[in-house]
Amino acid sequence: MPGVLLWRVTGTLGEKTLLSLSGEFNESTRVEELCKIKGPLVVDLGGVNRINSTGVRALLTWLEGASRNGTVEAERCSHAIVSQLNMLPELARLVTVTSFLAPMECPKCFQEQEVLVRIPPDRHPRFPEERCGRCDEEMRLSEPRERYLAFLNDEC
């Protein structure tokens, strides 16, 4: 559903609640129900496709409350989430990013795809070698690496 943020609890892992979010953070996003989920969280953000300026406030409000109740691990961070992490260091301080979806493209035929990249404890992600499904050329990150991963340098 365009313009709507959807979420659901998908299970637990020890004491951590597993949560999945998809859709948009925008002026219609209400986080009151999300704020009721307590304890350490592991949040799959791969489905968040858009965040506008009003939505950033909702996201920050929710994460500030959630981080007071325990750790918040962000996994499969979408391009929209990574962009906000890079623009807002305070956002990057509220979560521990464990993985993100990297926008890759083929330099030969311009085919695009997302690749899951895990962040190891040393905070230096290693991009998997990915071949283009159309022409078999090696895929590359579609943005400058230093700019796309800037949020890793700002985490406290």
DSSP file (Angstrom, degrees, kcal/mol; ACC not computed):
  #  RESIDUE AA STRUCTURE BP1 BP2  ACC     N-H-->O    O-->H-N    N-H-->O    O-->H-N    TCO  KAPPA ALPHA  PHI   PSI    X-CA   Y-CA   Z-CA
    1    1 A M    >         0   0    0      0, 0.0     3,-1.4     0, 0.0     5,-0.1   0.000 360.0 360.0 360.0 116.8    0.0    0.0    0.0
    2    2 A P  T 3   +     0   0    0      0, 0.0     3,-0.1     0, 0.0    21,-0.0  -0.356 360.0  17.7 -65.7 141.7    1.7    3.2   -1.1
    3    3 A G  T 3  S+     0   0    0      1,-0.2     2,-0.4    -2,-0.0    25,-0.2   0.488 103.6 104.4  82.3   3.1    2.1    5.9    1.6
    4    4 A V    <   -     0   0    0     -3,-1.4    20,-1.5    21,-0.1     2,-0.6  -0.914  62.6-138.5-122.2 143.9    1.6    3.5    4.5
    5    5 A L  E     -A   23   0A   0     -2,-0.4     2,-0.4    18,-0.3    18,-0.2  -0.899  23.2-168.6 -98.7 123.3    4.0    2.0    7.0
    6    6 A L  E     +A   22   0A   0     16,-3.4    16,-2.6    -2,-0.6     2,-0.3  -0.877   9.2 172.8-109.6 144.2    3.2   -1.6    7.7
    7    7 A W  E     +A   21   0A   0     -2,-0.4     2,-0.3    14,-0.2    14,-0.2  -0.992   7.8 177.0-147.6 154.8    4.8   -3.6   10.5
    8    8 A R  E     -A   20   0A   0     12,-1.9    12,-2.5    -2,-0.3     2,-0.5  -0.977  33.8-116.6-156.3 147.0    4.5   -6.9   12.2
    9    9 A V  E     -A   19   0A   0     -2,-0.3    10,-0.3    10,-0.2     3,-0.1  -0.737  27.9-174.3 -79.6 125.5    6.2   -8.9   14.9
   10   10 A T  E     -     0   0A   0      8,-2.3     2,-0.3    -2,-0.5     9,-0.2   0.520  51.1 -70.9-103.5  -7.1    7.7  -12.0   13.2
   11   11 A G  E     -A   18   0A   0      7,-1.0     7,-2.9     2,-0.0     2,-0.3  -0.983  51.0 -77.7 153.3-162.5    8.9  -13.8   16.3
   12   12 A T  E     -A   17   0A   0     -2,-0.3     2,-0.3     5,-0.2     5,-0.2  -0.948  15.4-161.0-135.5 157.1   11.5  -13.8   19.0
   13   13 A L  E >  S-A   16   0A   0      3,-2.5     3,-2.0    -2,-0.3     2,-0.4  -0.851  73.1 -54.6-137.5  97.7   15.2  -14.7   19.2
   14   14 A G  T 3  S-     0   0    0     -2,-0.3    -1,-0.0     1,-0.3     0, 0.0  -0.563 123.7 -18.4  63.9-123.7   16.0  -15.3   22.9
   15   15 A E  T 3  S+     0   0    0     -2,-0.4     2,-0.3    -3,-0.1    -1,-0.3   0.484 118.6 101.7 -89.5  -3.4   15.0  -12.1   24.6
   16   16 A K  E <   -A   13   0A   0     -3,-2.0    -3,-2.5    23,-0.1     2,-0.5  -0.624  66.0-138.8 -87.8 138.4   14.9  -10.1   21.3
   17   17 A T  E     -Ab  12  41A   0     23,-2.5    25,-2.5    -2,-0.3     2,-0.5  -0.829  16.2-139.7 -92.4 130.3   11.7   -9.3   19.5
   18   18 A L  E     -Ab  11  42A   0     -7,-2.9    -8,-2.3    -2,-0.5    -7,-1.0  -0.799  26.0-179.4 -93.6 129.3   11.9   -9.7   15.7
   19   19 A L  E     -Ab   9  43A   0     23,-2.7    25,-3.1    -2,-0.5     2,-0.4  -0.968  15.4-158.0-133.2 141.8   10.1   -6.9   13.8
   20   20 A S  E     -Ab   8  44A   0    -12,-2.5   -12,-1.9    -2,-0.4     2,-0.4  -0.987   9.2-170.5-124.5 131.0    9.6   -6.3   10.1
   21   21 A L  E     +A    7   0A   0     23,-2.5    26,-0.9    -2,-0.4     2,-0.3  -0.926   9.4 167.8-119.0 144.3    8.7   -2.9    8.6
   22   22 A S  E     +Ab   6  47A   0    -16,-2.6   -16,-3.4    -2,-0.4     2,-0.4  -0.988  40.1  32.0-150.5 156.6    7.7   -2.0    5.1
   23   23 A G  E    S-Ab   5  48A   0     24,-2.6    26,-2.1    -2,-0.3    27,-1.0  -0.809  91.2 -27.5 103.5-140.5    6.3    0.9    3.2
   24   24 A E  E     - b   0  50A   0    -20,-1.5     2,-0.7    -2,-0.4    27,-0.2  -0.907  31.0-145.5-124.7 142.8    6.8    4.6    3.9
   25   25 A F  E     + b   0  51A   0     25,-2.2    27,-2.1    -2,-0.4    30,-0.4  -0.943  54.8 127.5 -96.1 114.6    7.6    6.8    6.9
   26   26 A N  S >  S-     0   0    0     -2,-0.7     3,-1.9    29,-0.2    32,-0.1  -0.766  74.8 -59.3-150.7-165.4    5.7   10.0    6.1
   27   27 A E  T 3  S+     0   0    0      1,-0.3    -2,-0.0    -2,-0.2   -24,-0.0   0.695 129.8  52.1 -63.6 -18.8    3.1   12.5    7.5
   28   28 A S  T 3  S+     0   0    0    -25,-0.2     2,-0.3     2,-0.0    -1,-0.3   0.477  82.0 116.5 -94.4  -1.6    0.5    9.7    7.9
   29   29 A T    <   -     0   0    0     -3,-1.9     2,-0.5   -25,-0.1    -4,-0.1  -0.515  44.2-169.9 -72.8 126.6    2.9    7.5    9.9
   30   30 A R        -     0   0    0     -2,-0.3     4,-0.2   -25,-0.2     3,-0.2  -0.979  10.1-178.3-116.5 124.5    1.8    6.8   13.4
   31   31 A V     >  +     0   0    0     -2,-0.5     4,-2.5     1,-0.2     5,-0.2   0.301  52.3 106.1-106.2   8.7    4.3    5.1   15.7
   32   32 A E  T  4 S+     0   0    0      1,-0.2     4,-0.5     2,-0.2    -1,-0.2   0.905  84.9  43.9 -56.5 -45.3    2.2    4.9   18.9
   33   33 A E  T >4 S+     0   0    0      1,-0.2     3,-1.1    -3,-0.2     4,-0.3   0.895 112.3  52.6 -68.4 -39.9    1.6    1.1   18.5
   34   34 A L  G >4 S+     0   0    0      1,-0.2     3,-1.7    -4,-0.2    -1,-0.2   0.880 102.1  60.9 -60.5 -37.3    5.2    0.5   17.5
   35   35 A C  G 3< S+     0   0    0     -4,-2.5    -1,-0.2     1,-0.3    -2,-0.2   0.673  92.5  66.7 -66.0 -16.6    6.3    2.3   20.7
   36   36 A K  G <  S+     0   0    0     -3,-1.1     2,-0.6    -4,-0.5    -1,-0.3   0.648  76.4  97.4 -78.9 -14.6    4.4   -0.3   22.8
   37   37 A I    <   -     0   0    0     -3,-1.7     2,-0.2    -4,-0.3    32,-0.1  -0.664  63.7-166.2 -78.9 118.0    6.8   -3.0   21.8
   38   38 A K        +     0   0    0     -2,-0.6   -21,-0.1     2,-0.0    32,-0.1  -0.547  35.1  35.4-105.2 166.0    9.4   -3.3   24.6
   39   39 A G  S    S-     0   0    0     30,-0.4    30,-0.1    -2,-0.2    31,-0.1  -0.163 100.1 -23.6  90.0 178.1   12.7   -4.9   25.1
   40   40 A P        -     0   0    0      0, 0.0   -23,-2.5     0, 0.0     2,-0.3  -0.379  68.8-155.9 -63.7 141.4   15.6   -5.5   22.7
   41   41 A L  E     -bc  17  72A   0     30,-3.0    32,-2.8   -25,-0.2     2,-0.5  -0.901  23.3-160.9-123.3 148.3   14.6   -5.4   19.1
   42   42 A V  E     -bc  18  73A   0    -25,-2.5   -23,-2.7    -2,-0.3     2,-0.5  -0.982  26.1-165.5-120.9 115.3   15.9   -6.8   15.8
   43   43 A V  E     -bc  19  74A   0     30,-3.4    32,-2.9    -2,-0.5     2,-0.7  -0.904  16.3-149.4-114.1 122.1   14.2   -4.8   13.0
   44   44 A D  E     +bc  20  75A   0    -25,-3.1   -23,-2.5    -2,-0.5     3,-0.3  -0.799  20.7 173.1 -86.1 113.8   14.2   -5.9    9.3
   45   45 A L  E >   +     0   0A   0     30,-2.6     3,-1.5    -2,-0.7    33,-1.0   0.185  43.4 110.3-107.9  14.7   14.1   -2.6    7.4
   46   46 A G  E 3  S+     0   0A   0     29,-0.3    33,-0.2     1,-0.3    -1,-0.2   0.733  76.5  53.5 -63.7 -23.3   14.5   -4.0    3.9
   47   47 A G  E 3  S+b   22   0A   0    -26,-0.9   -24,-2.6    -3,-0.3     2,-0.8   0.447  76.4 108.3 -93.6  -0.3   10.9   -3.1    3.0
   48   48 A V  E <   +b   23   0A   0     -3,-1.5    32,-0.5   -26,-0.3    33,-0.4  -0.685  39.7 170.6 -79.7 111.3   11.1    0.6    3.9
   49   49 A N  E     +     0   0A   0    -26,-2.1     2,-0.3    -2,-0.8   -25,-0.2   0.552  55.6  21.8-103.4  -8.4   11.1    2.2    0.5
   50   50 A R  E     -b   24   0A   0    -27,-1.0   -25,-2.2     2,-0.0     2,-0.3  -0.975  48.4-177.3-160.0 143.4   10.6    5.9    1.3
   51   51 A I  E     -b   25   0A   0     -2,-0.3   -25,-0.2   -27,-0.2     2,-0.1  -0.947  12.5-168.3-141.3 119.1   11.1    8.4    4.1
   52   52 A N     >  -     0   0    0    -27,-2.1     4,-2.0    -2,-0.3    -2,-0.0  -0.456  43.7 -89.5 -98.4-179.3   10.1   12.1    3.8
   53   53 A S  H  > S+     0   0    0      1,-0.3     4,-1.0     2,-0.2   -27,-0.1   0.858 128.8  46.3 -61.8 -37.2   11.0   14.9    6.2
   54   54 A T  H  > S+     0   0    0      1,-0.2     4,-1.5     2,-0.2    -1,-0.3   0.871 110.3  55.0 -70.2 -36.0    8.0   14.4    8.4
   55   55 A G  H  > S+     0   0    0    -30,-0.4     4,-2.7     1,-0.2   -29,-0.2   0.825  98.8  61.7 -65.7 -32.1    8.6   10.6    8.4
   56   56 A V  H  X S+     0   0    0     -4,-2.0     4,-2.8     1,-0.2    -1,-0.2   0.903 102.4  51.6 -60.1 -40.9   12.1   11.2    9.7
   57   57 A R  H  X S+     0   0    0     -4,-1.0     4,-2.6     2,-0.2    -1,-0.2   0.913 110.4  48.1 -62.4 -42.1   10.6   12.7   12.8
   58   58 A A  H  X S+     0   0    0     -4,-1.5     4,-2.4     2,-0.2    -2,-0.2   0.918 112.3  49.2 -64.2 -42.9    8.3    9.7   13.3
   59   59 A L  H  X S+     0   0    0     -4,-2.7     4,-2.7     2,-0.2     5,-0.2   0.931 112.9  46.6 -61.9 -46.6   11.3    7.3   12.8
   60   60 A L  H  X S+     0   0    0     -4,-2.8     4,-2.7     2,-0.2     5,-0.2   0.914 111.2  52.2 -62.4 -43.6   13.4    9.2   15.3
   61   61 A T  H  X S+     0   0    0     -4,-2.6     4,-1.8    -5,-0.2    -2,-0.2   0.934 113.1  44.5 -57.8 -47.5   10.6    9.4   17.8
   62   62 A W  H  X S+     0   0    0     -4,-2.4     4,-2.8     1,-0.2    -2,-0.2   0.938 115.4  46.2 -64.6 -47.3   10.1    5.6   17.6
   63   63 A L  H  X S+     0   0    0     -4,-2.7     4,-2.6     1,-0.2    -2,-0.2   0.847 108.6  55.7 -68.5 -33.4   13.8    4.7   17.7
   64   64 A E  H  X S+     0   0    0     -4,-2.7     4,-1.0    -5,-0.2    -1,-0.2   0.936 113.9  41.2 -62.1 -44.6   14.5    7.1   20.6
   65   65 A G  H  X S+     0   0    0     -4,-1.8     4,-0.9    -5,-0.2     3,-0.4   0.922 115.6  49.8 -67.3 -44.7   11.8    5.3   22.7
   66   66 A A  H >< S+     0   0    0     -4,-2.8     3,-0.6     1,-0.2     4,-0.4   0.884 108.3  52.6 -63.7 -39.4   12.8    1.8   21.5
   67   67 A S  H 3< S+     0   0    0     -4,-2.6     3,-0.5     1,-0.2    -1,-0.2   0.759 103.0  58.5 -72.0 -23.0   16.5    2.4   22.3
   68   68 A R  H 3< S+     0   0    0     -4,-1.0    -1,-0.2    -3,-0.4    -2,-0.2   0.780 107.2  49.1 -70.8 -26.1   15.6    3.5   25.9
   69   69 A N  S << S-     0   0    0     -4,-0.9   -30,-0.4    -3,-0.6     2,-0.3   0.453 131.0 -53.8 -92.6  -2.4   13.9    0.1   26.3
   70   70 A G  S    S-     0   0    0     -3,-0.5    -1,-0.3    -4,-0.4     2,-0.0  -0.886  79.9 -38.5 150.9 179.1   16.8   -2.0   25.0
   71   71 A T        -     0   0    0     -2,-0.3   -30,-3.0    -3,-0.1     2,-0.5  -0.335  44.9-149.8 -70.9 152.2   19.1   -2.4   22.1
   72   72 A V  E     -c   41   0A   0     22,-0.2    24,-2.5   -32,-0.2     2,-0.5  -0.967   8.7-166.9-125.6 114.1   17.8   -2.0   18.5
   73   73 A E  E     -cd  42  96A   0    -32,-2.8   -30,-3.4    -2,-0.5     2,-0.6  -0.878   7.8-155.1 -99.4 129.2   19.6   -3.9   15.8
   74   74 A A  E     -cd  43  97A   0     22,-2.4    24,-3.0    -2,-0.5    25,-1.0  -0.913  16.4-179.7-106.4 123.3   18.7   -2.9   12.2
   75   75 A E  E     +c   44   0A   0    -32,-2.9   -30,-2.6    -2,-0.6   -29,-0.3  -0.887  59.6  15.0-123.7 156.5   19.1   -5.5    9.6
   76   76 A R  S    S-     0   0    0     -2,-0.3    24,-0.3   -32,-0.2    -1,-0.2   0.872  79.4-163.6  53.1  42.2   18.6   -5.5    5.8
   77   77 A C  B     -e  100   0B   0     22,-2.0    24,-2.9    -3,-0.2   -31,-0.2  -0.366  11.2-133.0 -60.1 126.3   18.5   -1.7    5.8
   78   78 A S     >  -     0   0    0    -33,-1.0     4,-2.7    22,-0.2     5,-0.2  -0.186  25.8 -99.5 -73.0 169.8   17.0   -0.4    2.6
   79   79 A H  H  > S+     0   0    0      1,-0.2     4,-2.4     2,-0.2     5,-0.2   0.885 125.4  55.6 -57.4 -39.8   18.5    2.3    0.4
   80   80 A A  H  > S+     0   0    0    -32,-0.5     4,-1.5     2,-0.2    -1,-0.2   0.899 110.3  44.7 -61.2 -41.3   16.0    4.8    2.0
   81   81 A I  H  > S+     0   0    0    -33,-0.4     4,-2.6   -36,-0.2    -2,-0.2   0.928 111.8  51.4 -68.9 -46.0   17.2    3.9    5.5
   82   82 A V  H  X S+     0   0    0     -4,-2.7     4,-2.1     1,-0.2    -2,-0.2   0.895 107.2  54.6 -59.3 -40.3   20.9    4.0    4.6
   83   83 A S  H  X S+     0   0    0     -4,-2.4     4,-1.5    -5,-0.2    -1,-0.2   0.912 110.7  45.2 -59.6 -42.6   20.4    7.5    3.1
   84   84 A Q  H  X S+     0   0    0     -4,-1.5     4,-2.4     2,-0.2     7,-0.2   0.888 109.4  54.9 -70.2 -38.4   18.8    8.7    6.4
   85   85 A L  H  < S+     0   0    0     -4,-2.6     7,-0.4     1,-0.2    -1,-0.2   0.884 109.9  48.5 -59.4 -37.4   21.6    7.1    8.4
   86   86 A N  H  < S+     0   0    0     -4,-2.1    -1,-0.2    -5,-0.2    -2,-0.2   0.818 116.0  41.9 -73.3 -31.3   24.1    9.0    6.4
   87   87 A M  H  < S+     0   0    0     -4,-1.5    -2,-0.2     1,-0.2    -1,-0.2   0.764 117.8  45.7 -85.4 -26.5   22.3   12.4    6.7
   88   88 A L    >X  -     0   0    0     -4,-2.4     4,-1.4     1,-0.1     3,-1.4  -0.822  57.6-175.9-125.0  91.6   21.4   12.0   10.4
   89   89 A P  H 3> S+     0   0    0      0, 0.0     4,-1.5     0, 0.0    -1,-0.1   0.819  86.3  63.2 -55.2 -31.0   24.2   10.8   12.7
   90   90 A E  H 3> S+     0   0    0      1,-0.2     4,-0.6     2,-0.2    -5,-0.1   0.840 100.9  52.3 -64.9 -30.6   21.8   10.8   15.6
   91   91 A L  H X> S+     0   0    0     -3,-1.4     3,-1.1    -7,-0.2     4,-0.6   0.920 106.6  52.0 -67.5 -44.3   19.8    8.2   13.8
   92   92 A A  H 3< S+     0   0    0     -4,-1.4     3,-0.4    -7,-0.4    -2,-0.2   0.781 105.7  56.6 -63.4 -26.8   22.9    6.0   13.4
   93   93 A R  H 3< S+     0   0    0     -4,-1.5    -1,-0.3     1,-0.2    -2,-0.2   0.674 100.3  58.9 -78.4 -16.5   23.6    6.3   17.1
   94   94 A L  H << S+     0   0    0     -3,-1.1     2,-0.3    -4,-0.6   -22,-0.2   0.652 109.8  39.0 -86.2 -15.8   20.2    4.9   18.0
   95   95 A V     <  -     0   0    0     -4,-0.6     2,-0.6    -3,-0.4   -22,-0.2  -0.900  69.3-132.2-132.1 158.7   20.6    1.6   16.2
   96   96 A T  E     -d   73   0A   0    -24,-2.5   -22,-2.4    -2,-0.3     2,-0.5  -0.959  28.6-145.3-107.4 111.8   23.3   -1.0   15.5
   97   97 A V  E     +d   74   0A   0     -2,-0.6   -22,-0.2   -24,-0.2     3,-0.1  -0.668  24.7 172.4 -81.6 123.5   23.3   -1.8   11.8
   98   98 A T        -     0   0    0    -24,-3.0    21,-2.9    -2,-0.5     2,-0.3   0.647  65.1  -4.0-104.8 -20.4   24.1   -5.4   11.2
   99   99 A S  E     - F   0 118B   0    -25,-1.0   -22,-2.0    19,-0.3    -1,-0.3  -0.980  58.1-164.5-164.5 161.2   23.4   -5.6    7.4
  100  100 A F  E     -eF  77 117B   0     17,-2.2    17,-2.8   -24,-0.3     2,-0.7  -0.969  29.5-110.5-147.4 161.5   22.1   -3.5    4.5
  101  101 A L  E     - F   0 116B   0    -24,-2.9    15,-0.2    -2,-0.3   -19,-0.1  -0.868  35.6-150.9 -96.0 113.6   20.9   -3.9    1.0
  102  102 A A  E     - F   0 115B   0     13,-3.2    13,-2.0    -2,-0.7     2,-0.8  -0.718  12.3-128.7 -90.2 129.4   23.5   -2.5   -1.4
  103  103 A P  E     - F   0 114B   0      0, 0.0    39,-3.1     0, 0.0    40,-0.3  -0.674  35.4-175.0 -78.2 112.9   22.3   -1.1   -4.7
  104  104 A M  E     -GF 141 113B   0      9,-3.2     9,-2.2    -2,-0.8     2,-0.3  -0.788   7.4-173.8-109.6 150.9   24.5   -2.8   -7.3
  105  105 A E  E     -GF 140 112B   0     35,-3.0    35,-2.6    -2,-0.3     7,-0.2  -0.989  27.9-115.5-142.8 155.0   24.7   -2.2  -11.0
  106  106 A C     >  -     0   0    0      5,-2.3     4,-1.6    -2,-0.3    33,-0.2  -0.759  16.5-151.0 -86.6 126.4   26.4   -3.7  -14.0
  107  107 A P  T  4 S+     0   0    0      0, 0.0    -1,-0.1     0, 0.0    32,-0.1   0.663  94.0  46.2 -71.9 -13.4   28.9   -1.3  -15.6
  108  108 A K  T  4 S+     0   0    0     30,-0.1    -2,-0.0     3,-0.1    30,-0.0   0.907 131.7  10.0 -93.9 -51.7   28.3   -2.9  -19.0
  109  109 A C  T  4 S-     0   0    0      2,-0.1    -1,-0.0    28,-0.0     0, 0.0   0.436  92.1-124.3-113.2  -0.5   24.5   -3.3  -19.4
  110  110 A F     <  +     0   0    0     -4,-1.6     2,-0.1     1,-0.2     0, 0.0   0.646  49.1 162.6  66.9  18.5   23.3   -1.2  -16.4
  111  111 A Q        -     0   0    0     -6,-0.1    -5,-2.3     1,-0.0     2,-0.3  -0.449  24.7-150.1 -61.5 140.5   21.2   -4.0  -14.9
  112  112 A E  E     +F  105   0B   0     -7,-0.2     2,-0.3    -2,-0.1    -7,-0.2  -0.882  25.4 154.1-118.8 149.7   20.5   -3.2  -11.3
  113  113 A Q  E     -F  104   0B   0     -9,-2.2    -9,-3.2    -2,-0.3     2,-0.4  -0.969  36.9-114.5-162.5 160.6   19.9   -5.4   -8.2
  114  114 A E  E     -F  103   0B   0     -2,-0.3     2,-0.4   -11,-0.2   -13,-0.1  -0.815  25.3-163.3-101.4 143.2   20.2   -5.3   -4.4
  115  115 A V  E     -F  102   0B   0    -13,-2.0   -13,-3.2    -2,-0.4     2,-0.4  -0.989  21.7-121.4-127.0 132.9   22.7   -7.4   -2.6
  116  116 A L  E     -F  101   0B   0     -2,-0.4     2,-0.5   -15,-0.2   -15,-0.2  -0.597  29.6-170.5 -73.8 127.5   22.6   -8.2    1.1
  117  117 A V  E     -F  100   0B   0    -17,-2.8   -17,-2.2    -2,-0.4     2,-0.3  -0.984   9.8-148.2-122.8 122.5   25.9   -7.1    2.8
  118  118 A R  E     -F   99   0B   0     -2,-0.5     8,-0.6     8,-0.3   -19,-0.3  -0.633  11.0-134.4 -88.0 147.3   26.6   -8.1    6.4
  119  119 A I        -     0   0    0    -21,-2.9    -2,-0.0    -2,-0.3    -1,-0.0  -0.904  21.9-149.8-104.0 113.5   28.6   -5.8    8.7
  120  120 A P    >   -     0   0    0      0, 0.0     3,-2.4     0, 0.0     4,-0.0  -0.231  33.8 -94.0 -76.1 170.4   31.2   -7.7   10.7
  121  121 A P  T 3  S+     0   0    0      0, 0.0    -2,-0.0     0, 0.0   -23,-0.0   0.791 124.8  62.2 -55.9 -29.4   32.4   -6.7   14.1
  122  122 A D  T 3  S-     0   0    0      2,-0.1    -3,-0.0     1,-0.1     0, 0.0   0.528 107.2-128.7 -76.6  -1.9   35.3   -4.8   12.6
  123  123 A R  S <  S+     0   0    0     -3,-2.4    -1,-0.1     1,-0.1    -4,-0.0   0.668  73.8 118.4  65.9  20.3   32.7   -2.5   10.9
  124  124 A H        -     0   0    0     -4,-0.0    -1,-0.1     2,-0.0    -2,-0.1  -0.827  55.8-151.0-116.4  89.6   34.4   -3.0    7.5
  125  125 A P        -     0   0    0      0, 0.0     2,-0.6     0, 0.0    -6,-0.1  -0.266   1.0-145.2 -64.6 144.6   31.8   -4.7    5.3
  126  126 A R        -     0   0    0     -8,-0.6    -8,-0.3     0, 0.0    -2,-0.0  -0.950  14.0-136.2-111.1 121.0   33.0   -6.9    2.5
  127  127 A F        -     0   0    0     -2,-0.6   -10,-0.1   -10,-0.1     2,-0.1  -0.594  21.7-122.6 -78.2 131.1   30.9   -6.8   -0.6
  128  128 A P        -     0   0    0      0, 0.0     2,-0.5     0, 0.0    -1,-0.1  -0.399  29.9-103.3 -69.8 149.5   30.2  -10.2   -2.1
  129  129 A E        -     0   0    0     -2,-0.1     2,-0.4     9,-0.0    11,-0.1  -0.626  46.6-174.0 -72.4 123.9   31.3  -10.7   -5.7
  130  130 A E        -     0   0    0     -2,-0.5     9,-3.4     9,-0.3     2,-0.3  -0.983  11.9-150.7-126.3 130.1   28.1  -10.5   -7.7
  131  131 A R  B     -H  138   0C   0     -2,-0.4     7,-0.2     7,-0.2     2,-0.2  -0.764  28.1-105.0-100.6 145.2   27.8  -11.3  -11.4
  132  132 A C     >  -     0   0    0      5,-3.1     4,-1.6    -2,-0.3    -1,-0.0  -0.486  20.0-145.6 -66.8 131.3   25.2   -9.7  -13.7
  133  133 A G  T  4 S+     0   0    0     -2,-0.2    -1,-0.1     1,-0.2    -2,-0.0   0.665  96.5  46.8 -72.1 -16.6   22.5  -12.1  -14.6
  134  134 A R  T  4 S+     0   0    0      3,-0.1    -1,-0.2     1,-0.0    -2,-0.0   0.888 134.4   4.1 -91.7 -46.2   22.1  -10.6  -18.0
  135  135 A C  T  4 S-     0   0    0      2,-0.1    -2,-0.2   -24,-0.0     3,-0.1   0.422  89.2-120.8-125.3  -0.4   25.7  -10.3  -19.3
  136  136 A D     <  +     0   0    0     -4,-1.6     2,-0.1     1,-0.2    -3,-0.1   0.583  61.5 144.9  69.4  13.1   27.9  -11.9  -16.5
  137  137 A E        -     0   0    0     -6,-0.1    -5,-3.1     1,-0.1     2,-0.3  -0.471  62.0 -94.1 -73.7 153.0   29.9   -8.7  -15.9
  138  138 A E  B     -H  131   0C   0     -7,-0.2    -7,-0.2    -2,-0.1   -30,-0.1  -0.553  42.5-127.7 -71.4 130.1   30.9   -8.1  -12.3
  139  139 A M        -     0   0    0     -9,-3.4    -9,-0.3    -2,-0.3     2,-0.3  -0.401  23.9-158.9 -75.3 153.7   28.4   -5.9  -10.5
  140  140 A R  E     -G  105   0B   0    -35,-2.6   -35,-3.0    -2,-0.1     2,-0.1  -0.939  31.3 -89.5-132.0 154.6   29.5   -2.7   -8.7
  141  141 A L  E     -G  104   0B   0     -2,-0.3   -37,-0.3   -37,-0.2     4,-0.1  -0.447  35.0-140.1 -60.0 132.4   28.1   -0.5   -6.0
  142  142 A S  S    S+     0   0    0    -39,-3.1    -1,-0.1    -2,-0.1   -38,-0.1   0.527  82.5  48.6 -79.8  -4.6   26.0    2.1   -7.8
  143  143 A E  S    S-     0   0    0    -40,-0.3     2,-0.1     2,-0.0    -2,-0.1  -0.898 106.4 -79.5-127.1 159.0   27.2    4.9   -5.4
  144  144 A P     >  -     0   0    0      0, 0.0     4,-2.7     0, 0.0     3,-0.4  -0.405  41.5-133.6 -59.0 129.9   30.6    5.9   -4.1
  145  145 A R  H  > S+     0   0    0      1,-0.2     4,-2.3     2,-0.2     5,-0.1   0.884 102.0  52.3 -54.5 -46.6   31.5    3.4   -1.4
  146  146 A E  H  4 S+     0   0    0      1,-0.2    -1,-0.2     2,-0.2     4,-0.0   0.877 113.7  44.0 -61.8 -37.9   32.7    6.1    1.1
  147  147 A R  H >4 S+     0   0    0     -3,-0.4     3,-1.1     1,-0.2     4,-0.2   0.912 114.1  48.7 -73.7 -42.3   29.5    8.1    0.7
  148  148 A Y  H 3< S+     0   0    0     -4,-2.7     3,-0.3     1,-0.2    -2,-0.2   0.838 118.5  40.0 -67.9 -31.6   27.2    5.1    0.9
  149  149 A L  T >X S+     0   0    0     -4,-2.3     3,-1.7    -5,-0.2     4,-0.5   0.196  78.6 113.5-102.1  15.7   28.9    3.7    4.0
  150  150 A A  H X>  +     0   0    0     -3,-1.1     3,-1.3     1,-0.3     4,-0.8   0.814  66.2  68.9 -57.5 -31.6   29.5    7.1    5.8
  151  151 A F  H 3> S+     0   0    0     -3,-0.3     4,-0.8     1,-0.3     3,-0.4   0.785  89.9  63.1 -60.3 -26.7   27.0    6.1    8.5
  152  152 A L  H <4 S+     0   0    0     -3,-1.7    -1,-0.3     1,-0.2    -2,-0.2   0.802 101.5  50.6 -68.8 -27.6   29.6    3.5    9.7
  153  153 A N  H << S+     0   0    0     -3,-1.3    -1,-0.2    -4,-0.5    -2,-0.2   0.685 109.3  51.6 -80.4 -19.6   32.0    6.2   10.5
  154  154 A D  H  < S+     0   0    0     -4,-0.8    -2,-0.2    -3,-0.4    -1,-0.2   0.567  81.0 113.1 -94.7 -10.8   29.5    8.2   12.6
  155  155 A E     <        0   0    0     -4,-0.8   -62,-0.1    -3,-0.2   -65,-0.1  -0.342 360.0 360.0 -67.1 143.4   28.3    5.4   14.9
  156  156 A C              0   0    0    -64,-0.1    -1,-0.1    -2,-0.0   -63,-0.1   0.364 360.0 360.0-108.2 360.0   29.2    5.8   18.5
